[in-house]
Structure formats: C-alpha cells, structure tokens
Amino acid sequence: MFSPQIYFQRFVLFSVFSLLLGVMNLASAQRDDGQFEILHARYGTAERNVDVTQTLKELARRDINFRMGNDSFGIDPHPNRVKTLRIYARSDSGETRTFEYREGSLVDGALFKAWRGGNWGRDGDYRGGWDNRDAHDIDRAERSKYDDGDYQILSALYGTAERNVDVTERLKELARSDREFRMGNRSFGIDPHPNRIKTLRIFARGPRGEMRTFEYSEGSLVDGALFKSWSRGNWGNRGDYKGGWGSDNRNDNRNDNRNDNRSDNRDRYSDNGQLTIINAYYGIESRKIDVTRHLRSLVRDGRLDLRVENDALGGADPVPNVAKSLWVTYTVNGGRSQTVRVEERAWLNLR
C-alpha cells in the first residue's frame, strides 16, 4: 500500500512532467512559426545550380536545423567548387529576402514559417533564377537571350537502347526552371532500366533542316544554350519526331559536356577496329570526370584492356580516398550500345 505522501509526490511529478511537455510543444510550435515564408531554394554556384526545394522540405520535416552540403541534397552541381544554398523567402509585409548558406554551414529553420509542415515552396511562388534581384519575377528579355540556340528540339528519350521512355514534357519543365541542370533518375522521376547507366537523348533539327542527336550520360550537365526556345518550351510537339531510340553510329553527335560555348564542337567518337567507345566516366555517382578521349586513345586492334586506377585513366583523382568506378558505354561492330561498370583496381576488358 502506498502512503498518501507517496501519492502526493507522484501527482506533483506527473503535473510537472505534463507542464514541461506542454512548454516543449509550445516552444516547438513557436519555432515553426518564423517570420519568412519560403518560396524556393537553389543549391550550387552562379554558373551551375539546381532546384532543391522539395529536398529541403524533406530535410525540414526531420529537424529544425541541419548542416548543409552535397550529402544533404544528394548532388554536386559544380564539382571542385564551394557551393551555396540560397533560400528565397517572403515576409509578412511582402518583402522578399534571399538567405544564403555556404556549403558546410548550419541551416536554422526557426526563421521560416511552417518549416516542418512543408506548406511552402509551391509551384508558381517563385519565377526567378539564381540572381533574380527582386526574388519574385524575371525580365523576359533577360531570359530570351538564352533561347537563341541553333537547334530545335523535336523529342527527348531517357534510358538505354533496350528500355527508354519519352521525357519531352518533363524536359520542358526542367528547361523552364533553369538554363542548365545535372541529369539523372531524380530529374525525370523514373528509372527506366535499373542498375544500368542511362542516357538522355535529345533529337533536334538544325538550321539547315538536318537531324541531330545530342547525348548526355547519366549524371552529366545538360546546357540548354544549344537549343531554340529552351526556357519557353515552344518545342517537342507531338508528331514532330517519329523515330525511336535510334542506332549508335558515327553520324550521331555526342555531347562531351566539357564545352561551355554555344558552338557545336562535339567530338565524333573514333572507330578503332570493331570496338567503339561512346563515352566513359570515372569517379562516384555524384562526382565523375569524363575520360572518353583517354580511353579511345588506348584502343588497339579493336580491343581495350586496362586496370582501373588513377594512373591508367590519365592521372586524375576525382574523389581522393574514396573507392571509385569506371563507367564505359561502347559498341562492337556497330551494334547496340552496351554499358559496363568496373570497380577501381579491377580489370576492364573490351573487344
């Protein structure tokens, strides 16, 4: 039997605990009721940045604050450069503000309304880019200077030769958001061929009516400067393109993703006997370097044999002290393209 004194002590403890819990809940609610409503969030540099609004919502639901970097957003939009998170927000008075967080710094959600609730960053709230000075609208004339490329997009497919899907409409949405973006499964919301390196193929018509195919390997940067009406989306209408994935031959134009100018200065991949290297990348999923040219130079008599390591791939180390992989897309005798992934220190044998 408990004495009245023990009952009283338990009652007091329970009351104090309930009071503390209520205070904590109130404090939590107050911390989720900041002064600014988030409109949009971008991560990267002025030259290369991506929309991370949805990912930021997921991070916000888990914690009031977090330390920000590539791992937080699952992408490195500009390798070997210090990146920044920019949060574009609006105050109660309608004033727009840009909050900037350098890579590795702490993001505190207490400043923002409905941080954990995620009731912010809706489509249409923000129509600017990285350096939109009023953080709400953007001058159409300024955007149009990026829309005068040489090629009219007809269609876009994403995947492999065996399994691919039409992503023309999704590409339009991405183009409206930014002049360039780093492409992969998350960009298009689908993985048409799991466990295979996928490719985006953009089929376009040149100024003289010639057909061109631009190819981007998974994880590479797509630059819309080559294409007409990129951000306006006045392209890729139904019926413009009646072909499929197409064959891998030397008349197709590949994008090596290393030219930042607008001239179509793409290399035609060389044919060494029966083996043709289409593209090759070395590193990890979020950080790769293009080693296509180097591998092409090593093909002898239609064969390529090498041990995958820094020295054999030109000496560069894209991610020091991390186990890397080599991805190679190739054809044999002009047949269908194939992709192989070889771990660092293992042997690549193609013929």
N, C-alpha and C positions, 0 to 999 in steps of 0.2 A: 504494500500500500504506500502511495506517495503522500507525503505531508502537504498541508496547504501551502507551506513555504516553497516547496519544490514546484508545485503547480504554478504559483505566482511567478517564480523565476523563469519557468518555461514560457509563460504567457508574455513576459517582458521581452525575452529573447526573440520570440516569434514576431512580436509587434515591431521591434527594432529592425529585424530582417525584412519585414514587409515594407517598412518605411524606406529602408535603403534601396530595396528593389524598385520601388516607385520612383525614387530620386534618380536612380540609374536610367530607368526607362525614359523619364522626363528629359534627362541630360542627353540621352541618345537621340530623342526626337528633336531636341533643340539643335543638336549638332548636324542634323539632316535638314535644317531649315536655314541655310545660309542666305547671303544677300544676292547671289547671282544665279540666273538660270542658264545652264549650258545649252548652247546652240549647236556646237560642232567641235570636233577635236582632230588635229592632224599631228603626225609624227614623222620627223625626218629633218631635212635641210631645205633651204630655199630652192635648191636645184631639184631635189628628189624627196618627195614626201607623200604620205598615204593617209587616207581617211581611217581613223581608229576609233570613231565614235562608239560603235557597237562593242568593241573590245573593252573600251573604257567603262561602259555600263556593266559588263561582267565583272571587272575588277572592283568597281564601286560597290556592287552588291555584297562582295566578300569582306570588304574592310573600309574603314573611314579614311585610311591613308595607306600608301604603298610606295616603295622605291622603284622608280621607273627606268626602263631600258629596253633593249631588244627582246629579252626574255619575256617581258610583260606583254608585249604586243605580238610576239611570235614572228617578227620580221625585222630585217635590217635593210631599210630602204636606201641607204647610202653607205656602203661598206667603207671602213677605214676613215670615216668622218664622225666627229662628235655630233650627235643628233639632239633634237629638241622636241618636246611635246608642247603644242600650242592649243590651249582651250579657249574658244571664242564664246563669250557669255554676255547676257544682258541683265542689267539691274532693274529694280522696281520702277525706276524713273525712266526706263527706256534707253539708258546709256549703255553703249556696247564697250566691252573691255576684252583685251587679249591677255591671258595668263600664260606665262612661258616658263617651262621647267626644263633645265638642262639634263641630258642623259645622266642617270645615276642619282638624281636628286629625289627628294621626298615630295609626293603629291598629297596635299591635305584636302580631303573632300568637305571639310567643315565650312568652307567658303561658299559652297554651292547648294542650291535648293534641290530637294528630292534626290540627293546624291545616291543613296542606297535604293531608293524606289525606282530609279531609272526612267522617270517620267520627264525626259528631256532629250535633246538631240534628235528631234523628229525631222523626217524628210521635208524640205522646204523652209526650215527655220533659218538656214544659212545658205547663201548662194555665192560666197566668195571663195578665194583660194588662199594660199599661204600668206601673201602680203596684202590682203584686202584691207585697205586703210580704215574703212568705216565698219568692217567686220559684218556687214549685212547685205550689201549689194555690190555689184561689179559692173564696170563700164563695158557695154557690149563691144564698143570699138576696140577696147584693150584685148578682149578675148579673141576678136576676129583676126588679129594679126597672127594667131597660132593656127588659123584654119585655112591657110592658103597653100597647102601641100600640093604635090604633083599627082597624087593617085586617089582615085575614087573607090572607096570600099564597096564591094558587092556582097560579101558574105564572110563569116568567120566560123571556124570549127575548132574545137578543143578536144584533145585526146591523143590516141595513137591511130596507126593505119587500120588496126583491127576494130577499135572501139572509139568512136568520137561522137560529139554532139554539137548541134548548132548553137553558138553563143552570140549570134549577131546582136540580138536585142540587149543582152546583158552587157556586151561591149559598148553599146551606145550609152548605157547608164554610167559606166566607168569613165567613158570619154567626156561626158558632161561634167563629171566631178573634177577631173584633172587632165592636164596635157599628157602626163605620163604616169605609169603605175607599174609595180612589180607584180608579175602574173603567176597564178597558181590555182590550186583547187579552191582556196578560200575566195579568190576573186570571182569565180564563176559559180560557187556554191554547189559544186559537184565534182566527183572523182570518177570519170568515165571508165578508167582502166586501173584499178588498184594495183599497187606495187610495181607500176611501170612509170618511167619518166614520160610525162606528157608534153604535148606541143600545142601552141596556138598557131593556127594557120589563117592568115588574113588574105583573102583573094580580092584583088583590086584591078582596076583598069587604068592604064597610063594615059598621058596626054595625047598619044597618037593612036589610042584605041587598043593597044597591046595589053594582054593579060599578064599580070604579075602575081607571084605568091610570096608573101613575106612570112617567115617562120621564126617563132620565138620559143625557145626551150623553157620548160617549167622553171620558175624562179628568176627569169630574166626580166629586164626592164622593157616595157613597151612605150615607145615615144610616138605620140600622135602627130608630131610635126610633119611627118611624111604625107599625111592624108588630108584631102579636102574636107571641109565642113566637119572636122573631127569633133569639136565640142557641141556643134549644133545638132548632130545626129541625123542630118539630111542625107542618109546613105543606107545601103544594105536593105533596100526594099524587096519585098517578096517577088520572086521571079527574075531579079537581076542576075542571079547566078544559078545555073542548073547543073553544075558539076558536083562531084563528091570530094573526098579527101585528096584524090589525085595521086599520081605516081611520083616517086623520088627520082628525078633525073637532073642532069646538069643545066637544064634550061630554067629550072626554078631558082628564084633568088632567095638566099638565106640572109637573115639579119644576124650579124655577129655581135650586136649590142655594145659596140665599143666606139661607134661614130656618133658624135653629138651634133654634127651639122646636118643640113637638110638634103644634101646631095645623096643620091642612091649609090653609095660607094661600097656596096656589099661585095665580099669575095665570092667567086664561084668556087665551090669546093672541087679540089683536084681529084682526078681519077688515076690511081696507081694500080694498074692491072685490074684485078677483079674486085678489089676492096675499095670502097669509097667512104671516107669519114665525113659525115654530115655535120656533126657538132660534138664537142667534148667539153666537159666541165669538171673541175677538181675542187673539192672542199667539203662542206657540210650543207644541209638543206637550206639554211638561212644565209650562208656566205660561200659563194663559189667564184672561181675565176675561169675565164674562157681559155682553154688550152687547145682549141681546134687546130689552129695553124701549126702548132708544135707537133701534134700527133700526125697530121697529114705529112709533115716533112720526114717522119720516121717510117712511113710505109715503104716496104721494099718488096718488089715482085708480088704484089697483091697480098702481103702479109704484114702483120704488126704484132710484135712480141716485146713486152717490156714489163719490168717490175714497177708497180705503182708506188712511187715515192717522190719527194720534192725534186731531187736532182734529175730524175728521169723525165720530169714534166716541166723543165725549164728553170728549176731552182727556186721558184716562188713558194711560199707557205701561207696560204690564205687564212688559216686559223692555227697559229702556233700552239703546240702542246695538246692538240685535240686530234683524235683519230679521224682521218678523212676518207673520202671515197672518190672514185673516178667514174663519171657517167659518160658513156660513148654511144652516140646514135650513128649507125652505119648501114650500108647496103652491100650486098655481094652480087656481082653480075647484074647490077641494075634492078634487082628485085625489091621486095618490100623492105622498108626501113625496120631496123631492129635496135633495141636499146639494151645495153648491158651495164651493170653496176659492179665495180670491183673495189674491194676494200684496200686501204693502204697496206703496203708490203706484200700484197698478193700479186699474182701474175695475170696480165691481160694477154690473151692470145686470140687474134682475129685473123681469119683467112677465108 
